[in-house]
Amino acid sequence: MLLGENYGTELLNVGSCGLHKVHDACKTAMVAAGWGLEKVLKSMYRLLEDTPARREDYFKTSQCTQAPLKFCAHRWLENSKVAQGAFDILPHFKKFCDSAAKKEITQPQTESFETVRTAVNNDMFLSSKLAFFVSFSKQLEPFLRKYQTDNPMVPFLFTDLHNLTFAVLRRFVKKEIIANLSSTSDILNFSVNDPQNHVTGHAVDIGFVADSVIKDLKRERKVTDLQILNFKNDCKLIMVAFMEKFLAKSPLQYLLVKDLACLDPSIIIQDKANAAKKLKRILQTLVKSRKFNATECDAVIFEFVTFIEQSAVNGSLSAFSRETDRLDSFYHDLLSGRNEFQNVWSVVQMLLMLSHGQATVERGFSVNKEMEEYNMAERTLISRRVIVDHIRNQGGVDNIEITPKMLTSASSAHSRYMLYLDSQKEKTEQHTKKAINKNYLKVNCRP
């Protein structure tokens, strides 16, 4: 309200960052199962970290040259490689623990070793748990890879989130129930934790590798049918917890996110009339938030319909590729500079500026951290960031054009730096003099 009252406009809400929602939902779900995978994976890494003698014992007893990778607690979905590596070397860690028990090597007196030894010797489902985690996280990783970019992605957000939701639901929800989820409201109002909507425990999709490991354990009579059922129910619990967390405050809840799909070339090709309806609803939202003049809406809709009906444009829409083309460049080439589309182009520019997440900002924090040094001044940090951003924008150092002006600037850099130091010294002296005079007046002008 304050924004509307003070500035005559309101924010456009597209929900929480999709990347954070998926990450947080995965972490919440895995913790809810109580498997303790985080502790095991961290212990495997710490056991051999910074201990050359212990690593040598491990490589010697296990005849394995592969070491565990480091687990990242705040990026659960990027730990699939860590879990896959742990799955691959789990038998070798068991050999290492057995050799320590037989006193063939020095037994580590650490908490990490006790955690690993207990896990590999007592948890018959440890390999299955790791395999399920790898399967589940790999199903979510493509979404993360797509949206860790600076490209405008909001027009694709609803479709990708919608597909991701159904991909997870198919692993534990009955087919006939999924078939009835025909609208977004059906998905958002769906009771994810209702057992009546779930398949039986044995029918839960835990992934191909995890299922193969379970079959091997059963064939070797190391686990019972009841234990297998309990494990699959734990996997279902993880997916239920993920969906509950994921759908809460999800961008799927916002009609604007759904309507922004009208700028997705594939959606336009599928149903042009529906794309025009979506744009009309977007204009209503823009007018309501006082970001657009209602008198110009008819012109925008007319130009949009005219634009998508052109045969040349249809060819371009069909040829658009998300992997190689940027949506802003795509529409710029088709709309910019054309008087007949100037109104719709102004709206498209506004919509493509909406952010799909915070990846760009947080990546900037990481860059700053890498460049920071002790006693670095703000001006130096800003200058380095400008250089880094320019190099990335040009596609690498090899693509930077070395101009005469740049060479002249570089050659005179030291002299400019010395002048800067002199000016800073002068400012400091003036500030000191003012402080001395101020203190003198305070002391001598007392009543």
C-alpha positions in Angstrom: 0.0 0.0 0.0 2.8 2.4 0.8 4.4 1.9 -2.6 1.1 2.7 -4.3 0.4 5.7 -2.1 3.9 7.2 -2.4 4.8 6.3 -6.0 1.6 5.6 -7.7 2.4 2.0 -8.6 2.5 -1.5 -7.1 4.7 -4.5 -7.3 4.0 -7.5 -9.6 4.1 -10.7 -7.6 5.3 -13.8 -9.2 5.9 -15.7 -6.0 9.1 -16.9 -4.3 12.3 -17.9 -6.1 11.6 -21.2 -7.8 15.2 -22.3 -7.3 15.1 -21.8 -3.6 11.7 -23.5 -3.3 13.0 -26.6 -4.9 16.2 -26.6 -2.8 14.4 -26.0 0.4 11.7 -28.6 -0.4 14.3 -31.2 -1.1 16.2 -30.5 2.2 13.0 -30.5 4.2 11.9 -33.8 2.7 15.2 -35.6 3.2 15.4 -34.5 6.8 11.8 -35.6 7.4 12.8 -39.2 6.6 15.3 -39.3 9.4 17.8 -41.3 7.3 20.8 -39.2 8.4 22.4 -39.2 4.9 23.9 -35.7 5.5 25.8 -36.9 8.5 27.1 -40.1 6.7 28.2 -38.2 3.6 29.9 -35.5 5.6 31.7 -38.2 7.8 32.9 -40.1 4.7 34.5 -36.9 3.4 36.0 -35.8 6.7 37.4 -39.2 7.5 39.9 -38.9 4.7 40.2 -35.1 4.5 43.7 -33.7 5.5 44.9 -37.1 6.7 47.4 -38.5 4.2 48.2 -41.6 6.3 44.5 -42.5 6.6 44.0 -42.0 2.9 46.9 -44.2 2.1 45.4 -46.9 4.4 42.1 -46.6 2.6 43.5 -46.8 -0.9 45.7 -49.8 0.1 43.0 -51.8 1.8 40.2 -51.0 -0.6 42.3 -51.1 -3.8 40.2 -48.0 -4.8 41.5 -44.7 -6.1 38.2 -42.9 -5.8 37.7 -40.7 -2.7 34.4 -39.3 -1.4 33.3 -35.8 -2.4 32.4 -32.9 -0.1 28.7 -32.6 0.9 27.1 -29.1 0.6 24.4 -28.7 3.3 22.7 -25.6 1.7 22.6 -27.1 -1.8 21.0 -30.5 -1.4 20.1 -30.9 -5.1 23.7 -30.4 -6.2 24.8 -33.3 -4.0 23.7 -36.0 -6.4 27.3 -36.4 -7.5 28.4 -36.7 -3.9 25.7 -39.4 -3.2 26.5 -41.2 -6.5 30.2 -41.3 -5.5 29.4 -42.6 -2.1 27.2 -45.3 -3.6 30.1 -46.4 -5.8 32.7 -46.6 -3.1 30.5 -47.9 -0.3 31.9 -51.5 -0.6 35.4 -50.1 -0.4 34.6 -48.2 2.7 33.2 -51.4 4.2 36.6 -53.1 3.5 38.4 -50.2 5.1 36.2 -50.5 8.3 36.7 -54.3 8.4 40.5 -53.9 8.1 40.4 -51.4 10.9 38.4 -53.9 13.1 40.9 -56.6 12.3 43.7 -54.2 13.3 45.3 -54.6 9.9 45.5 -50.8 9.9 45.4 -48.2 12.6 41.8 -47.7 13.6 40.8 -44.0 13.5 39.6 -42.7 16.9 37.2 -40.1 15.5 33.4 -39.5 15.4 33.5 -39.6 11.6 34.8 -43.1 11.6 32.2 -44.3 14.1 29.5 -42.8 12.0 30.7 -44.4 8.8 31.4 -47.8 10.4 27.9 -47.9 12.0 26.3 -46.9 8.7 28.1 -49.4 6.5 27.7 -52.3 8.9 24.3 -51.8 10.4 22.2 -50.1 7.7 21.3 -52.7 5.1 19.4 -50.0 3.1 22.2 -47.5 2.9 23.0 -48.2 -0.7 19.2 -48.1 -1.5 18.9 -44.7 0.3 21.8 -43.2 -1.7 20.4 -44.6 -4.9 16.9 -43.2 -4.3 18.4 -39.8 -3.4 20.4 -39.8 -6.6 17.3 -40.7 -8.6 15.1 -38.1 -6.9 17.6 -35.2 -7.1 18.4 -36.0 -10.8 14.8 -35.6 -11.5 14.9 -32.1 -10.1 18.3 -31.0 -11.3 17.2 -30.1 -14.9 15.0 -27.3 -13.5 17.9 -25.9 -11.5 20.2 -26.0 -14.5 17.7 -24.2 -16.7 17.0 -21.4 -14.2 20.6 -20.7 -13.0 20.9 -18.1 -15.8 20.6 -14.4 -16.5 18.3 -15.0 -19.5 14.6 -14.0 -19.1 12.9 -17.2 -18.0 9.6 -16.2 -16.4 7.5 -17.0 -19.5 8.7 -20.7 -19.2 8.3 -20.8 -15.4 4.7 -22.0 -15.1 5.2 -24.8 -17.7 8.4 -26.1 -16.1 7.0 -26.1 -12.6 3.8 -27.7 -13.8 5.8 -30.5 -15.5 8.0 -30.9 -12.5 5.0 -31.3 -10.2 3.4 -34.0 -12.2 6.8 -35.8 -12.7 7.1 -36.2 -8.9 3.4 -37.0 -8.3 3.5 -39.9 -10.8 6.0 -41.7 -8.5 3.5 -42.2 -5.7 0.0 -41.0 -6.7 -2.6 -43.2 -8.4 -2.9 -42.8 -12.2 -6.7 -42.1 -12.0 -6.1 -39.4 -9.4 -3.5 -37.7 -11.5 -5.8 -37.8 -14.6 -8.4 -35.7 -12.6 -5.9 -33.0 -11.9 -6.8 -31.0 -15.0 -6.3 -27.4 -13.7 -3.9 -25.4 -11.6 -6.5 -25.1 -8.8 -6.8 -28.9 -8.8 -3.1 -29.2 -8.2 -2.9 -26.5 -5.5 -6.0 -27.9 -3.7 -4.8 -31.5 -4.0 -4.3 -33.4 -0.7 -0.8 -34.7 -1.2 -0.6 -36.4 2.2 -4.0 -38.3 1.9 -3.1 -42.1 1.8 -6.2 -42.8 -0.3 -4.6 -40.9 -3.2 -1.4 -42.9 -3.0 -0.4 -46.2 -4.7 0.4 -49.1 -2.5 3.8 -49.2 -0.8 5.3 -51.8 -3.1 4.2 -49.7 -6.2 6.1 -46.6 -5.2 8.6 -45.6 -7.8 12.0 -45.4 -6.0 14.2 -45.4 -9.1 15.7 -48.2 -11.2 19.0 -48.5 -9.3 17.4 -48.4 -5.9 14.9 -51.0 -6.9 17.6 -53.3 -8.3 19.6 -53.0 -5.0 16.4 -53.9 -3.1 15.9 -57.0 -5.2 19.5 -58.1 -4.7 19.1 -57.7 -0.9 15.9 -59.7 -0.9 17.4 -62.5 -3.1 20.3 -62.8 -0.6 17.7 -62.8 2.2 19.3 -59.8 3.9 16.0 -58.0 4.3 12.4 -59.0 4.7 9.3 -57.9 2.8 8.2 -55.8 5.7 11.5 -54.0 5.8 11.3 -53.3 2.1 7.7 -52.0 2.5 8.9 -49.7 5.3 11.7 -48.4 3.1 9.4 -47.6 0.2 7.0 -45.9 2.6 9.9 -43.8 3.7 10.6 -42.9 0.1 7.0 -41.9 -0.3 7.2 -39.8 2.8 10.1 -37.9 1.3 8.2 -37.2 -1.9 5.0 -36.2 0.0 7.0 -33.8 2.3 8.7 -32.4 -0.8 5.4 -31.7 -2.6 3.9 -30.1 0.5 6.8 -27.7 0.9 7.2 -27.1 -2.8 3.5 -26.1 -3.4 3.5 -23.8 -0.4 4.0 -20.2 -1.8 4.9 -21.8 -5.2 4.9 -19.5 -8.2 2.1 -21.8 -9.5 -0.3 -20.0 -7.2 0.0 -16.8 -9.1 -2.2 -16.2 -12.1 0.4 -13.7 -13.5 3.0 -16.5 -13.8 0.5 -18.7 -15.7 -0.5 -15.9 -18.0 3.2 -14.9 -18.8 3.4 -18.2 -20.7 1.8 -16.2 -23.6 5.3 -15.1 -24.5 6.5 -18.7 -24.8 6.8 -19.3 -28.5 5.7 -23.0 -28.1 2.6 -21.9 -26.2 1.7 -19.4 -28.9 2.1 -22.1 -31.6 -0.2 -24.5 -29.7 -3.1 -22.1 -29.1 -2.9 -18.5 -30.4 -6.4 -17.6 -29.1 -5.5 -18.7 -25.6 -2.2 -16.7 -25.8 -4.2 -13.6 -26.6 -6.5 -14.2 -23.6 -3.5 -14.6 -21.3 -2.1 -11.3 -22.6 -5.4 -9.6 -21.9 -5.4 -10.8 -18.3 -1.8 -9.6 -17.9 -2.9 -6.1 -19.1 -5.6 -6.1 -16.5 -3.0 -6.9 -13.9 -0.8 -4.1 -15.2 -3.6 -1.6 -15.2 -4.7 -2.6 -11.7 -1.1 -2.2 -10.4 -1.0 1.2 -12.2 1.9 0.2 -14.4 0.0 0.7 -17.7 -2.6 3.0 -19.2 -6.0 1.3 -19.8 -6.6 3.4 -22.9 -3.6 1.7 -24.7 -4.7 -1.9 -23.9 -6.8 -2.4 -27.0 -3.9 -1.3 -29.2 -1.6 -3.8 -27.5 -4.0 -6.7 -27.9 -4.6 -5.8 -31.6 -0.9 -5.6 -32.3 -0.2 -8.9 -30.5 -2.9 -10.8 -32.5 -1.6 -9.3 -35.7 1.9 -10.2 -34.8 1.3 -13.9 -34.0 -0.9 -14.4 -37.1 1.8 -13.4 -39.5 3.2 -16.4 -41.4 6.8 -15.2 -41.2 6.4 -14.8 -37.4 5.0 -18.4 -37.2 8.2 -19.7 -38.8 10.3 -17.8 -36.3 8.2 -19.0 -33.4 8.6 -22.6 -34.5 12.3 -22.2 -35.0 12.9 -20.8 -31.5 15.1 -22.9 -29.2 15.4 -22.4 -25.5 18.8 -24.0 -25.5 20.4 -21.6 -27.9 18.1 -18.5 -28.2 17.4 -15.7 -25.7 13.8 -14.7 -25.4 14.6 -11.0 -25.2 16.8 -11.1 -28.3 14.2 -13.1 -30.1 11.4 -10.6 -29.5 13.8 -7.7 -30.1 14.6 -8.9 -33.6 10.9 -9.3 -34.4 9.3 -6.3 -32.7 11.9 -3.6 -32.0 11.9 -0.6 -34.4 8.6 -1.5 -36.0 5.9 1.2 -35.6 3.1 -1.2 -36.1 4.2 -3.1 -33.0 5.5 -0.3 -30.8 2.8 -0.7 -28.1 3.1 -4.5 -27.7 6.9 -4.2 -27.7 6.8 -1.8 -24.7 4.7 -4.4 -22.8 6.9 -7.3 -23.8 10.0 -5.4 -22.6 8.3 -4.7 -19.2 7.3 -8.4 -18.8 10.7 -9.8 -19.8 12.3 -7.7 -17.0 10.5 -9.7 -14.3 13.0 -11.9 -12.4 12.6 -15.7 -12.2 14.8 -16.0 -9.1 17.8 -14.7 -7.1 20.5 -16.8 -8.8 22.1 -13.8 -10.5 22.2 -11.8 -7.3 23.6 -14.6 -5.2 26.1 -15.5 -7.9 27.3 -11.9 -7.7 27.9 -12.4 -3.9 30.0 -15.4 -4.7 32.1 -13.4 -7.2 32.6 -10.6 -4.7 33.8 -13.2 -2.1 36.3 -14.6 -4.6 37.7 -11.2 -5.4 37.8 -9.8 -1.8 41.1 -9.2 -0.1 42.0 -7.7 3.2 41.8 -3.9 3.4 40.2 -3.7 -0.1 38.5 -0.3 -0.6 34.9 -0.1 -2.0 36.1 1.6 -5.2 38.5 -1.3 -5.9 35.8 -3.9 -5.4 33.4 -2.1 -7.7 36.1 -1.7 -10.4 37.0 -5.4 -10.3 33.3 -6.3 -10.6 32.9 -4.1 -13.6 35.9 -5.8 -15.3 34.6 -9.3 -14.5 31.1 -8.5 -15.7 32.5 -7.0 -19.0 34.6 -10.1 -19.6 31.7 -12.4 -19.0 29.5 -10.3 -21.3 32.0 -10.5 -24.1 32.3 -14.3 -23.7 35.8 -14.5 -22.2 39.2 -12.7 -22.2 40.0 -13.8 -25.8 37.0 -11.8 -27.1 38.1 -8.5 -25.5 39.1 -5.9 -28.0 42.3 -4.0 -27.0 41.8 -0.5 -28.2 44.3 2.4 -28.2 42.2 4.2 -25.6 42.5 1.2 -23.3 46.3 1.0 -23.7 46.6 4.8 -23.0 44.5 4.4 -19.9 46.5 1.4 -18.7 49.8 3.2 -19.2 48.7 6.2 -17.1 47.1 4.1 -14.4 50.0 4.5 -11.9 50.1 8.3 -12.3 46.3 8.5 -11.7 46.7 6.3 -8.6 49.4 8.6 -7.2 47.1 11.6 -7.8 44.3 9.8 -6.1 46.5 9.1 -3.0 47.5 12.8 -2.9 43.9 13.9 -3.0 42.9 11.4 -0.3 45.9 12.7 1.9 44.7 16.3 1.4 41.2 15.4 2.4 42.4 13.6 5.5 44.5 16.6 6.5 41.6 19.0 6.0 39.3 16.7 8.0 41.9 16.6 10.8 42.2 20.4 10.9 38.5 20.8 11.1 38.3 18.3 14.0 41.1 20.2 15.8 39.4 23.5 15.3 36.1 22.1 16.5 37.6 20.7 19.6 39.4 24.0 20.3 36.1 25.9 20.0 34.4 23.5 22.4 37.2 23.9 25.0 37.6 27.7 24.8 34.0 28.8 24.2 32.5 27.2 27.3 30.5 29.7 29.5 
